[in-house]
Amino acid sequence: MKILIIGAGAREHAICWKICQSSSTHTLFIAPGNAGTALLGENVLLDPLDFNKVGQFCLEQNIELVFVGPEEPLVLGIYDHFKSTKELQNIIITGPGKEGAQLEGSKSFAKKFMKKYGIPTAAFAEFHSASFDEGCAYIQSHSLPIVLKADGLAAGKGVLICTTHNEAINEFSSILKDKKFGDAGNKVVVEEFLTGVELSVFLLTDGTNYLLLPEAKDYKKIGQQDTGPNTGGMGAISPVPFATEHFMLKVKEKIIVPTLSGLRTENIEYSGFIFLGLIKVNDEPFVIEYNCRLGDPETETILLRLKNDLVQLLKGMATGNLAEQEIMIDKKSAATIVAVSGGYPGHIEKGKQIDFNYLENPQAIKHIDEAGGGVTVFHAATIQKNTEVLTNGGRVLTASALSDSLPEALELCIETLSQIHFEGMYYRPDIGYEFVD
């Protein structure tokens, strides 16, 4: 089976790694990929948003499955392009059409959807340029803190938590009037601030049936003890200690079932992944956001615990027989720690040489084996130049480990990262700190 994986991060490297464990032989292409994915397949210089060229490549290479890593191709309609093109219709796409992808692509759509189908979420109101004055009055009378969300995709930067009314109004103005987030901010959702603990829940659905993947908790703040500005994610753990069987039953009954039922009622075809960004408030789950794909760095964590053949799961998604499959999850603990460039999430410099010292002493690191334990390194923003691997962005690589306990998994990650070096390299050694004595 020939498979095209779209994306260039550690998520996509982890997906390659997992697919390579499939029971059948696969030829992997990654567009555009990174220095790590090149070790498992062939990187191809394709613009993931040029659907015509992506489709042409799939025809030329007889691609049977396209795994879409990031959200933008789905939100812009890669699924619709393939299904509306006769020659491409039978290729499996791991994601919904443009309409279903609005769950992530439009905060307004998602909030209205949740309200309509009784899915617990924070109270909200939405405003645009024509209702700017009304929005300012609403914010001025709102309790603090106040959450502002740009309606569209804003590269993970479109959510602002404001602690004063003046700050909120200034940010509200900068989004709508100054186009702080471009067209993504043509509409602003104003939300109440919920206090609780967050977690990420992932499911794979064929539109009717679903399988629940391992849950995870990610860490967004750059600084230890969750301080400083938000990032794309500095690490993750799985399982999540507070995601008890009782709590997850509430997630299924109050969120997953009505979400899938609501999509069917709206006649929205949806096959693929749903990523639920949740917050636990007084033992009750609330939806912070929907995503229409797997998360990063959560993917690098949860795939270590997933014992199923991922390709077989995706075939089940495409044929509508997920009900015939049973998810198998390793009881061990998984952890991921992300190594980033100096200055991240602000200004960073690319092109720093990466020294993988642990590769020179393979006995020093226990690599993941069939017994289900060990550590591996997934590349994110890396690029190969001649014999060197260089940094190519903010989040550079991850160390991801599986072990009998969370402290052991974290220790494996830190041990591995201590043997990797590039100028300005930084990582948080305290990922999972609240669950480790």
C-alpha positions as CSV (number, residue, x, y, z in Angstrom):
1,M,0.0,0.0,0.0
2,K,1.3,3.4,-0.9
3,I,0.6,6.2,1.6
4,L,1.1,10.0,1.4
5,I,1.5,11.8,4.7
6,I,0.9,15.5,4.6
7,G,2.9,17.7,7.1
8,A,6.4,18.5,8.3
9,G,6.4,18.1,12.1
10,A,7.0,15.6,14.9
11,R,3.4,14.6,14.6
12,E,4.0,13.4,11.0
13,H,7.3,11.7,12.0
14,A,5.4,9.8,14.7
15,I,2.7,8.8,12.2
16,C,5.4,7.5,9.9
17,W,6.9,5.6,12.7
18,K,3.6,4.0,13.6
19,I,2.6,3.1,10.1
20,C,6.0,1.4,9.6
21,Q,4.9,-1.0,12.3
22,S,1.8,-2.1,10.3
23,S,1.4,-5.7,9.4
24,S,1.5,-5.1,5.7
25,T,4.3,-3.5,3.7
26,H,3.9,0.2,2.9
27,T,5.7,2.8,0.8
28,L,5.6,6.2,2.5
29,F,5.8,9.6,0.9
30,I,5.8,12.7,3.1
31,A,5.0,16.2,1.9
32,P,7.1,18.1,2.7
33,G,8.5,16.1,5.7
34,N,11.7,16.7,7.6
35,A,15.1,15.1,8.3
36,G,13.5,12.5,10.5
37,T,10.7,11.4,8.1
38,A,13.3,11.0,5.4
39,L,14.6,8.0,7.4
40,L,11.3,6.2,7.1
41,G,10.0,7.3,3.7
42,E,10.6,9.7,0.8
43,N,10.1,13.4,1.3
44,V,8.5,15.2,-1.6
45,L,8.5,18.9,-2.4
46,L,4.7,19.4,-2.6
47,D,2.7,22.3,-1.3
48,P,0.0,20.6,0.8
49,L,-2.4,23.4,-0.1
50,D,-2.0,22.9,-3.9
51,F,-4.7,20.2,-4.1
52,N,-4.3,19.8,-7.9
53,K,-0.6,19.0,-7.6
54,V,-1.2,16.7,-4.6
55,G,-3.9,14.9,-6.5
56,Q,-1.6,14.6,-9.6
57,F,1.2,13.1,-7.4
58,C,-1.3,10.6,-5.9
59,L,-2.3,9.4,-9.4
60,E,1.3,9.2,-10.6
61,Q,2.4,7.2,-7.5
62,N,-0.8,5.1,-7.1
63,I,-1.4,6.4,-3.6
64,E,-4.2,4.6,-1.8
65,L,-4.3,6.6,1.5
66,V,-3.6,10.3,2.3
67,F,-2.9,11.0,6.0
68,V,-3.5,14.7,6.6
69,G,-1.5,15.9,9.6
70,P,-2.2,19.6,10.0
71,E,-5.6,21.3,10.0
72,E,-5.3,23.8,7.1
73,P,-5.6,21.4,4.2
74,L,-8.8,19.9,5.8
75,V,-10.3,23.3,6.5
76,L,-9.6,24.5,3.0
77,G,-11.2,21.3,1.5
78,I,-8.6,18.7,0.4
79,Y,-11.2,16.0,1.2
80,D,-13.8,17.7,-1.1
81,H,-11.3,18.1,-3.9
82,F,-10.5,14.4,-3.9
83,K,-14.1,13.2,-3.6
84,S,-15.2,15.5,-6.4
85,T,-12.5,14.3,-8.8
86,K,-13.4,11.0,-10.3
87,E,-9.8,9.6,-10.5
88,L,-9.2,10.4,-6.9
89,Q,-12.5,9.4,-5.3
90,N,-11.3,6.0,-4.0
91,I,-8.3,7.4,-2.2
92,I,-8.7,7.3,1.6
93,I,-8.4,10.7,3.3
94,T,-8.0,10.8,7.1
95,G,-10.3,13.7,7.8
96,P,-13.6,15.4,7.1
97,G,-14.8,17.6,4.3
98,K,-14.7,21.4,4.4
99,E,-18.1,21.5,6.1
100,G,-17.1,19.2,9.0
101,A,-13.7,20.8,9.4
102,Q,-15.6,24.0,10.4
103,L,-15.6,22.5,13.9
104,E,-11.9,23.7,13.9
105,G,-11.9,26.3,11.2
106,S,-14.6,28.5,12.7
107,K,-14.9,29.1,16.5
108,S,-18.3,30.6,15.8
109,F,-19.6,27.5,14.0
110,A,-18.3,25.3,16.7
111,K,-19.9,27.3,19.6
112,K,-23.2,27.5,17.8
113,F,-23.1,23.8,17.1
114,M,-22.4,23.0,20.8
115,K,-25.2,25.3,21.9
116,K,-27.7,23.7,19.5
117,Y,-26.9,20.2,20.6
118,G,-26.5,20.8,24.3
119,I,-22.8,20.1,24.5
120,P,-21.2,21.7,27.6
121,T,-19.0,24.6,26.8
122,A,-18.3,28.1,28.1
123,A,-21.0,30.8,27.6
124,F,-20.2,33.0,24.7
125,A,-21.2,35.9,22.3
126,E,-19.8,36.8,18.9
127,F,-19.1,40.1,17.3
128,H,-17.8,41.5,14.0
129,S,-16.9,45.0,12.7
130,A,-20.6,46.1,12.3
131,S,-21.2,45.2,16.0
132,F,-18.0,46.6,17.4
133,D,-19.6,49.1,19.8
134,E,-22.0,46.4,21.0
135,G,-19.0,44.1,21.6
136,C,-17.2,46.7,23.6
137,A,-20.2,47.2,25.9
138,Y,-20.5,43.5,26.3
139,I,-16.9,43.1,27.3
140,Q,-17.1,46.1,29.7
141,S,-19.9,44.4,31.7
142,H,-18.3,40.9,31.5
143,S,-16.7,39.1,34.5
144,L,-12.9,38.7,34.5
145,P,-10.9,37.1,33.1
146,I,-12.3,37.4,29.5
147,V,-11.4,35.0,26.7
148,L,-11.2,36.4,23.1
149,K,-11.0,34.0,20.2
150,A,-10.4,34.9,16.5
151,D,-13.0,33.0,14.6
152,G,-10.7,31.4,12.0
153,L,-7.4,29.7,11.9
154,A,-4.6,31.9,13.4
155,A,-1.7,29.5,13.6
156,G,-2.5,28.7,17.2
157,K,-2.2,32.3,18.3
158,G,-5.8,33.4,18.0
159,V,-6.9,32.8,21.7
160,L,-6.3,35.6,24.2
161,I,-7.0,35.6,27.9
162,C,-7.4,39.2,29.2
163,T,-7.4,40.1,32.9
164,T,-8.7,43.6,32.7
165,H,-11.5,45.2,30.8
166,N,-9.2,47.8,29.2
167,E,-6.9,45.0,28.0
168,A,-9.8,43.1,26.5
169,I,-11.2,46.1,24.7
170,N,-7.8,47.0,23.3
171,E,-7.3,43.4,22.1
172,F,-10.8,43.3,20.7
173,S,-10.1,46.4,18.7
174,S,-6.7,45.1,17.5
175,I,-8.3,41.9,16.2
176,L,-11.3,43.5,14.4
177,K,-10.0,46.9,13.4
178,D,-6.2,46.4,13.1
179,K,-6.5,42.9,11.7
180,K,-4.1,41.4,14.2
181,F,-4.9,38.0,12.9
182,G,-5.8,38.9,9.4
183,D,-9.0,37.5,8.0
184,A,-9.1,35.0,10.8
185,G,-10.3,37.8,13.0
186,N,-13.2,39.1,10.9
187,K,-15.3,37.7,13.7
188,V,-14.5,37.5,17.4
189,V,-15.9,35.0,19.9
190,V,-16.0,36.4,23.5
191,E,-16.1,33.6,26.1
192,E,-16.4,33.2,29.8
193,F,-13.2,31.9,31.5
194,L,-13.5,28.4,32.9
195,T,-11.3,27.3,35.8
196,G,-10.2,23.7,35.9
197,V,-7.7,21.3,34.5
198,E,-7.3,20.6,30.8
199,L,-6.9,17.4,28.8
200,S,-7.0,16.2,25.2
201,V,-9.3,13.4,24.1
202,F,-9.0,11.8,20.6
203,L,-11.4,9.6,18.7
204,L,-11.5,8.1,15.3
205,T,-14.9,7.9,13.6
206,D,-16.5,6.6,10.5
207,G,-19.4,9.0,11.0
208,T,-21.5,6.6,13.0
209,N,-19.2,4.5,15.1
210,Y,-16.1,5.6,16.9
211,L,-13.0,4.3,18.7
212,L,-11.5,6.2,21.7
213,L,-7.7,6.6,21.5
214,P,-5.5,7.2,24.5
215,E,-6.1,10.6,26.1
216,A,-3.3,13.0,26.9
217,K,-2.4,16.2,28.7
218,D,-0.2,18.7,27.0
219,Y,1.8,21.6,28.4
220,K,1.5,24.9,26.4
221,K,3.5,27.4,28.5
222,I,7.2,28.0,27.7
223,G,8.3,28.2,31.4
224,Q,8.5,25.6,34.2
225,Q,5.5,25.3,36.4
226,D,3.4,26.6,33.5
227,T,4.7,30.1,33.3
228,G,5.3,32.5,30.5
229,P,3.7,32.8,27.0
230,N,1.9,30.0,25.2
231,T,3.6,27.8,22.7
232,G,2.5,25.1,20.2
233,G,3.2,22.6,23.0
234,M,6.2,21.8,25.2
235,G,5.4,18.3,26.1
236,A,2.6,15.8,26.9
237,I,1.8,12.8,29.1
238,S,-0.6,9.8,28.8
239,P,-2.6,8.5,30.5
240,V,-4.0,11.4,32.4
241,P,-4.4,10.6,36.1
242,F,-7.6,12.6,36.6
243,A,-9.3,11.1,33.5
244,T,-11.0,8.4,35.5
245,E,-13.4,5.8,34.1
246,H,-16.3,7.8,35.7
247,F,-15.1,11.0,34.1
248,M,-14.6,9.5,30.7
249,L,-18.1,8.0,30.8
250,K,-19.3,11.6,31.1
251,V,-17.2,12.7,28.2
252,K,-18.7,9.9,26.0
253,E,-22.3,10.6,27.1
254,K,-22.3,14.4,27.2
255,I,-19.8,15.3,24.5
256,I,-18.8,12.5,22.0
257,V,-22.3,11.0,21.4
258,P,-24.1,14.3,21.0
259,T,-21.3,15.6,18.7
260,L,-21.5,12.6,16.3
261,S,-25.3,12.7,16.5
262,G,-25.3,16.4,15.8
263,L,-23.1,16.0,12.7
264,R,-25.5,13.4,11.3
265,T,-28.5,15.6,12.0
266,E,-26.8,18.4,10.1
267,N,-26.1,15.9,7.3
268,I,-22.4,16.6,7.6
269,E,-20.3,13.6,6.5
270,Y,-17.4,13.1,8.9
271,S,-14.9,10.3,8.8
272,G,-11.6,10.9,10.5
273,F,-10.2,12.1,13.8
274,I,-11.9,14.4,16.3
275,F,-9.6,16.1,18.9
276,L,-11.6,17.3,21.9
277,G,-9.8,20.0,23.8
278,L,-11.5,19.6,27.2
279,I,-11.4,21.2,30.6
280,K,-12.6,19.4,33.8
281,V,-14.6,21.8,36.0
282,N,-15.8,20.3,39.3
283,D,-15.6,16.8,37.8
284,E,-17.7,17.9,34.7
285,P,-16.2,18.0,31.2
286,F,-16.5,21.1,29.1
287,V,-15.4,21.6,25.5
288,I,-12.8,24.3,25.0
289,E,-12.3,23.6,21.3
290,Y,-12.7,21.0,18.6
291,N,-9.9,20.0,16.2
292,C,-10.4,17.9,13.1
293,R,-7.0,16.1,13.3
294,L,-4.5,14.7,15.8
295,G,-2.6,17.1,18.0
296,D,1.1,17.9,18.5
297,P,2.8,16.9,20.8
298,E,0.0,14.6,21.9
299,T,0.4,12.4,18.9
300,E,4.0,11.6,19.7
301,T,2.7,10.4,23.1
302,I,-0.5,8.6,22.4
303,L,0.8,6.6,19.5
304,L,3.3,4.9,21.8
305,R,0.4,3.5,23.8
306,L,-1.8,2.5,20.8
307,K,-1.2,-1.2,20.2
308,N,-3.5,-1.4,17.1
309,D,-2.3,-1.5,13.5
310,L,-3.0,2.1,12.6
311,V,-3.5,1.4,8.9
312,Q,-6.1,-1.2,9.7
313,L,-8.0,1.3,11.8
314,L,-7.9,3.8,9.0
315,K,-9.2,1.2,6.5
316,G,-12.1,0.5,9.0
317,M,-12.8,4.3,9.1
318,A,-13.0,4.4,5.3
319,T,-15.2,1.3,5.0
320,G,-17.5,2.1,7.9
321,N,-16.7,-1.0,10.0
322,L,-15.0,0.6,13.0
323,A,-17.7,-1.2,15.1
324,E,-16.0,-4.5,14.2
325,Q,-12.7,-3.3,15.6
326,E,-11.5,-3.0,19.2
327,I,-9.0,-0.5,20.4
328,M,-6.0,-1.8,22.3
329,I,-4.1,0.5,24.6
330,D,-0.9,-0.2,26.5
331,K,-1.3,0.3,30.2
332,K,2.2,1.8,30.4
333,S,2.8,5.5,30.7
334,A,4.0,7.7,27.9
335,A,5.7,11.1,27.9
336,T,7.0,13.6,25.4
337,I,9.3,16.5,26.0
338,V,9.9,19.0,23.2
339,A,13.2,20.7,22.5
340,V,12.9,24.2,21.1
341,S,15.1,26.9,19.6
342,G,16.4,29.7,21.8
343,G,14.0,32.6,21.9
344,Y,10.9,30.5,21.1
345,P,8.0,31.3,21.0
346,G,9.4,34.7,20.0
347,H,12.2,35.4,17.5
348,I,14.4,32.3,16.7
349,E,17.3,31.6,14.4
350,K,17.4,28.7,12.1
351,G,20.2,26.6,10.7
352,K,21.9,25.5,14.0
353,Q,23.6,22.2,13.7
354,I,22.2,19.4,15.8
355,D,24.5,16.9,17.5
356,F,22.8,13.6,18.2
357,N,25.4,12.3,20.7
358,Y,23.2,9.4,21.9
359,L,23.4,7.8,18.4
360,E,27.1,7.4,18.9
361,N,26.5,5.4,22.1
362,P,23.4,3.3,21.4
363,Q,23.8,1.3,24.6
364,A,23.1,4.5,26.6
365,I,19.5,4.7,25.4
366,K,16.8,2.0,25.6
367,H,15.1,2.3,22.3
368,I,11.4,1.3,22.0
369,D,11.1,-2.4,21.2
370,E,8.5,-5.0,20.8
371,A,8.2,-5.4,24.6
372,G,6.7,-1.9,24.6
373,G,9.2,0.2,26.5
374,G,11.9,2.7,25.7
375,V,12.4,6.0,24.0
376,T,12.5,7.4,20.5
377,V,13.3,10.9,19.0
378,F,10.8,12.4,16.6
379,H,12.0,15.3,14.4
380,A,9.9,18.5,14.1
381,A,11.6,21.5,12.5
382,T,14.7,19.9,11.1
383,I,16.3,19.9,7.7
384,Q,19.1,17.7,6.2
385,K,22.0,19.5,4.5
386,N,24.7,17.2,3.2
387,T,25.6,15.1,6.2
388,E,24.3,17.6,8.8
389,V,20.9,17.9,10.4
390,L,20.0,21.6,11.1
391,T,17.2,23.3,13.0
392,N,14.5,24.8,10.8
393,G,12.0,26.4,13.2
394,G,10.8,26.8,16.8
395,R,9.9,23.3,17.9
396,V,12.9,21.3,16.7
397,L,12.4,17.7,18.0
398,T,10.8,15.6,20.7
399,A,12.0,12.8,23.0
400,S,9.1,10.4,23.5
401,A,9.2,7.5,25.9
402,L,7.1,4.6,27.1
403,S,7.7,2.9,30.5
404,D,6.0,1.3,33.5
405,S,5.6,4.6,35.3
406,L,5.4,8.3,34.3
407,P,8.5,9.2,36.3
408,E,10.5,6.5,34.4
409,A,9.1,7.7,31.0
410,L,10.1,11.3,31.8
411,E,13.5,10.2,33.0
412,L,14.1,8.5,29.7
413,C,13.1,11.6,27.8
414,I,15.4,13.8,29.8
415,E,18.3,11.3,29.6
416,T,17.9,11.3,25.8
417,L,17.7,15.1,25.4
418,S,20.8,15.5,27.6
419,Q,22.7,13.7,24.8
420,I,21.4,16.0,22.1
421,H,22.7,19.5,21.5
422,F,22.2,22.5,19.3
423,E,22.9,26.2,20.0
424,G,20.2,27.7,22.2
425,M,18.4,24.4,22.8
426,Y,15.8,24.6,25.5
427,Y,13.3,22.1,27.0
428,R,11.1,21.9,30.1
429,P,12.4,19.2,32.4
430,D,9.2,19.5,34.5
431,I,6.6,18.1,32.1
432,G,4.0,16.2,34.2
433,Y,5.3,17.9,37.3
434,E,1.9,17.9,39.1
435,F,1.7,14.1,38.9
436,V,5.3,13.3,40.0
437,D,6.3,13.2,43.6
